[in-house]
Amino acid sequence: MKLGLVIDLDTCVGCHACATACKEWNGASAIAGPLTDSDPYGADPSGTWLNRVRHYEVGAFPESKTINMPMSCLHCEDAACVTVCPTGASY
């Protein structure tokens, strides 16, 4: 069986719920240890994120549009990032 993840980019609002759910799910309960952060509340935070959301502006004003592009790792069989999507863009 091959699994896939489909994300409707017209429905994604860029809320980052998928990224934070992935971080939480793979954090304390991760087999290889927690996903670490360096200075998460500082001016220049960094850390390990398996899922990120990129934002792109397309077109020129006044007909411009923001495209939110979730960049998922695709390693989970039952992905937490899919179940938390408030708009149903991920399935």
C-alpha positions as a Markdown table, in Angstrom:
| # | Residue | x | y | z |
|---|---|---|---|---|
| 1 | Met | 0.0 | 0.0 | 0.0 |
| 2 | Lys | 1.3 | 3.5 | -0.8 |
| 3 | Leu | 0.0 | 6.5 | 1.2 |
| 4 | Gly | -0.2 | 10.1 | 0.0 |
| 5 | Leu | -1.1 | 13.5 | 1.4 |
| 6 | Val | -3.2 | 15.9 | -0.6 |
| 7 | Ile | -3.4 | 19.6 | 0.3 |
| 8 | Asp | -5.9 | 21.9 | -1.3 |
| 9 | Leu | -4.0 | 25.1 | -1.7 |
| 10 | Asp | -7.1 | 27.1 | -2.4 |
| 11 | Thr | -8.5 | 26.0 | 1.0 |
| 12 | Cys | -5.3 | 26.3 | 3.1 |
| 13 | Val | -5.3 | 29.5 | 5.1 |
| 14 | Gly | -1.8 | 29.2 | 6.5 |
| 15 | Cys | -2.7 | 28.9 | 10.1 |
| 16 | His | 0.3 | 26.6 | 10.9 |
| 17 | Ala | -1.9 | 24.1 | 12.9 |
| 18 | Cys | -0.4 | 21.3 | 10.9 |
| 19 | Ala | 3.2 | 22.4 | 11.8 |
| 20 | Thr | 2.5 | 22.9 | 15.5 |
| 21 | Ala | 0.6 | 19.5 | 15.7 |
| 22 | Cys | 3.5 | 17.8 | 14.0 |
| 23 | Lys | 5.9 | 19.4 | 16.4 |
| 24 | Glu | 3.9 | 18.4 | 19.4 |
| 25 | Trp | 3.2 | 14.8 | 18.1 |
| 26 | Asn | 6.9 | 14.2 | 17.4 |
| 27 | Gly | 8.2 | 16.1 | 20.4 |
| 28 | Ala | 8.1 | 14.5 | 23.8 |
| 29 | Ser | 6.8 | 11.1 | 22.4 |
| 30 | Ala | 9.4 | 10.8 | 19.6 |
| 31 | Ile | 11.4 | 7.6 | 19.6 |
| 32 | Ala | 14.7 | 9.3 | 18.9 |
| 33 | Gly | 14.1 | 12.0 | 21.5 |
| 34 | Pro | 12.3 | 15.4 | 21.4 |
| 35 | Leu | 12.5 | 17.8 | 18.5 |
| 36 | Thr | 14.8 | 20.4 | 20.0 |
| 37 | Asp | 14.5 | 24.2 | 19.9 |
| 38 | Ser | 17.3 | 26.7 | 20.4 |
| 39 | Asp | 16.1 | 29.8 | 22.1 |
| 40 | Pro | 12.4 | 29.4 | 21.1 |
| 41 | Tyr | 11.3 | 32.7 | 22.6 |
| 42 | Gly | 14.3 | 34.8 | 21.7 |
| 43 | Ala | 14.9 | 37.2 | 18.8 |
| 44 | Asp | 16.4 | 34.5 | 16.5 |
| 45 | Pro | 14.6 | 31.2 | 17.3 |
| 46 | Ser | 15.6 | 28.0 | 15.6 |
| 47 | Gly | 14.8 | 24.4 | 16.0 |
| 48 | Thr | 13.7 | 21.1 | 14.4 |
| 49 | Trp | 10.4 | 21.3 | 12.5 |
| 50 | Leu | 9.3 | 18.4 | 10.2 |
| 51 | Asn | 6.5 | 20.4 | 8.7 |
| 52 | Arg | 6.6 | 24.0 | 7.7 |
| 53 | Val | 4.2 | 26.4 | 5.9 |
| 54 | Arg | 5.6 | 28.7 | 3.2 |
| 55 | His | 3.8 | 31.8 | 2.0 |
| 56 | Tyr | 4.0 | 33.2 | -1.6 |
| 57 | Glu | 2.5 | 36.3 | -3.1 |
| 58 | Val | 1.2 | 35.8 | -6.6 |
| 59 | Gly | 0.1 | 38.5 | -9.0 |
| 60 | Ala | 0.1 | 42.3 | -8.8 |
| 61 | Phe | -2.1 | 44.5 | -6.7 |
| 62 | Pro | -5.1 | 44.7 | -6.7 |
| 63 | Glu | -5.4 | 41.2 | -8.0 |
| 64 | Ser | -2.6 | 39.6 | -5.8 |
| 65 | Lys | -3.2 | 36.4 | -3.9 |
| 66 | Thr | -1.3 | 34.7 | -1.1 |
| 67 | Ile | -0.5 | 31.0 | -1.6 |
| 68 | Asn | 0.1 | 29.0 | 1.5 |
| 69 | Met | 2.2 | 25.9 | 0.8 |
| 70 | Pro | 2.5 | 23.4 | 3.6 |
| 71 | Met | 5.7 | 21.4 | 3.2 |
| 72 | Ser | 5.0 | 18.1 | 5.0 |
| 73 | Cys | 7.6 | 15.5 | 5.7 |
| 74 | Leu | 5.2 | 12.6 | 4.8 |
| 75 | His | 6.7 | 10.1 | 7.3 |
| 76 | Cys | 3.6 | 9.4 | 9.4 |
| 77 | Glu | 1.1 | 6.7 | 8.7 |
| 78 | Asp | -1.5 | 8.4 | 10.8 |
| 79 | Ala | -0.4 | 12.1 | 10.5 |
| 80 | Ala | -1.4 | 14.5 | 13.3 |
| 81 | Cys | -1.1 | 17.4 | 10.8 |
| 82 | Val | -4.0 | 16.1 | 8.7 |
| 83 | Thr | -6.5 | 15.7 | 11.6 |
| 84 | Val | -6.0 | 19.2 | 13.0 |
| 85 | Cys | -6.5 | 21.1 | 9.8 |
| 86 | Pro | -9.4 | 23.5 | 10.5 |
| 87 | Thr | -10.5 | 24.0 | 6.9 |
| 88 | Gly | -10.1 | 20.4 | 5.7 |
| 89 | Ala | -7.4 | 21.3 | 3.2 |
| 90 | Ser | -5.3 | 18.3 | 4.2 |
| 91 | Tyr | -6.5 | 14.8 | 3.7 |
